[in-house]
Every structure is written in structure tokens, then in C-alpha cells.
Amino acid sequence: MLYDSKKRCFWPSDFKFTMFTFTIIFLPASLCLACPIWGTDPDEIDIGVKVLMTVLEVTFLFFSLYYLFKCAFTEPGIIPSLDTENSGIPNRQRKQPDSKRDYYVEYKTR
């Protein structure tokens, strides 16, 4: 994740790939909506079927893009704790997390 201090928000580090994925999802879906569904003759497909297919297409498109951006704007992976004794980090005292600036995980043992 990257933090934009001017806008005060987080951006995915691979935002270019997210927009590329958005494009390869959105363009075929919109072409499917325009050409096969609404581009056919009114005699071939009933208007009720066109509306139903449009609602299904837009619903699935919305959920696909919603989960794409939800995954892109969520930090993936595990954030290791710097406080553990066996973390293997040299000079642990110098690299202690600052609670005002850093994010860290506190693991609870049983």
C-alpha cells in the first residue's frame, strides 16, 4: 500500500494493474450489453428478456468490480510483528514500531 499524504488516503501499490484488470472486465461486459442484448432486433428477443438480461449483467458486473477494488485496496498478506523475541531482525531496539506512525501486529500466545 502507498500513502498519498496530499490526499490523505491509501492507494494500492499495483494500481496500474488494478486499472488494467478493471478495463478487461468492464469493456467486454459493456460490449455484451450494447451488442448482443440491446443491438438485436425487437422481433428476435422480447423486451422483458432484454431487461432481465441487463439487470443480471449489471448486477454481476457490479459485484465483480466491487470485489476487485475491495481486494486492491486491502493490504494483502501478514504484517509481521517487530516485538517478538525470535523475529530474526538484527538491532530490534532500533527498529521498534512507533505507535503514532507505524502499523504492527501483536500476536497472542496460548
C-alpha positions as CSV (number, residue, x, y, z in Angstrom):
1,M,0.0,0.0,0.0
2,L,1.1,3.5,-0.7
3,Y,0.0,6.5,1.3
4,D,-0.7,9.8,-0.5
5,S,-0.1,12.5,2.1
6,K,-1.6,15.2,0.0
7,K,-5.0,13.4,-0.4
8,R,-4.6,11.6,2.9
9,C,-5.5,8.2,1.5
10,F,-4.0,4.8,0.7
11,W,-3.5,3.5,-2.8
12,P,-2.6,0.0,-3.9
13,S,1.0,-0.3,-4.9
14,D,-0.1,-2.0,-8.1
15,F,-2.8,0.4,-9.1
16,K,-1.8,0.2,-12.8
17,F,-2.6,-3.5,-12.8
18,T,-5.9,-2.9,-11.0
19,M,-6.9,-0.4,-13.7
20,F,-5.8,-2.9,-16.4
21,T,-8.0,-5.6,-14.8
22,F,-10.9,-3.1,-14.5
23,T,-10.6,-2.5,-18.2
24,I,-10.5,-6.1,-19.2
25,I,-13.6,-6.7,-17.1
26,F,-15.6,-3.6,-17.9
27,L,-15.1,-3.3,-21.7
28,P,-16.3,-6.8,-22.7
29,A,-19.2,-6.5,-20.2
30,S,-20.3,-3.2,-21.8
31,L,-19.9,-4.6,-25.3
32,C,-22.0,-7.6,-24.3
33,L,-24.7,-5.2,-23.0
34,A,-24.6,-3.0,-26.2
35,C,-24.3,-5.5,-29.0
36,P,-25.9,-8.9,-28.2
37,I,-28.5,-7.7,-25.7
38,W,-29.7,-4.3,-27.0
39,G,-28.3,-4.4,-30.5
40,T,-30.7,-7.2,-31.7
41,D,-34.0,-6.8,-33.5
42,P,-37.0,-6.3,-31.2
43,D,-38.7,-9.2,-33.1
44,E,-36.0,-11.7,-32.1
45,I,-35.8,-11.0,-28.3
46,D,-38.7,-9.8,-26.1
47,I,-38.1,-6.6,-24.2
48,G,-38.7,-8.3,-20.9
49,V,-35.9,-10.7,-21.6
50,K,-33.6,-7.8,-22.6
51,V,-34.4,-6.1,-19.3
52,L,-33.8,-9.3,-17.3
53,M,-30.5,-9.9,-19.1
54,T,-29.5,-6.3,-18.5
55,V,-30.3,-6.5,-14.8
56,L,-28.3,-9.7,-14.4
57,E,-25.4,-8.3,-16.4
58,V,-25.2,-5.1,-14.4
59,T,-25.5,-7.0,-11.1
60,F,-22.7,-9.4,-11.9
61,L,-20.6,-6.5,-13.3
62,F,-21.1,-4.5,-10.1
63,F,-20.1,-7.4,-7.8
64,S,-17.1,-8.2,-9.9
65,L,-15.8,-4.7,-9.8
66,Y,-16.7,-4.3,-6.1
67,Y,-14.6,-7.2,-5.1
68,L,-11.8,-6.2,-7.5
69,F,-11.5,-2.9,-5.8
70,K,-12.1,-4.3,-2.3
71,C,-9.1,-6.7,-2.8
72,A,-7.0,-4.0,-4.4
73,F,-7.5,-1.5,-1.5
74,T,-7.0,-4.1,1.2
75,E,-3.4,-4.8,2.4
76,P,-2.6,-8.4,1.4
77,G,-0.5,-10.8,3.4
78,I,0.6,-10.9,7.0
79,I,2.1,-8.0,8.8
80,P,4.9,-9.4,11.0
81,S,5.3,-8.2,14.5
82,L,8.6,-6.5,15.4
83,D,8.1,-7.2,19.1
84,T,8.6,-11.0,19.0
85,E,11.7,-12.4,20.6
86,N,12.5,-14.8,17.7
87,S,11.8,-12.4,14.8
88,G,15.3,-12.7,13.5
89,I,15.6,-8.9,13.0
90,P,19.0,-7.5,13.9
91,N,19.0,-4.3,16.0
92,R,15.5,-4.8,17.2
93,Q,15.7,-1.9,19.6
94,R,16.3,0.5,16.7
95,K,13.5,-0.9,14.6
96,Q,10.8,-0.9,17.3
97,P,7.4,0.2,15.9
98,D,6.3,3.7,16.7
99,S,2.6,3.6,17.7
100,K,1.9,7.0,16.2
101,R,3.4,6.3,12.8
102,D,3.7,2.5,12.3
103,Y,1.3,-0.3,12.0
104,Y,2.2,-3.5,13.7
105,V,0.6,-6.8,14.8
106,E,0.6,-8.1,18.3
107,Y,0.4,-11.9,18.4
108,K,-1.2,-13.5,21.4
109,T,0.1,-16.9,22.5
110,R,-1.9,-19.5,24.3
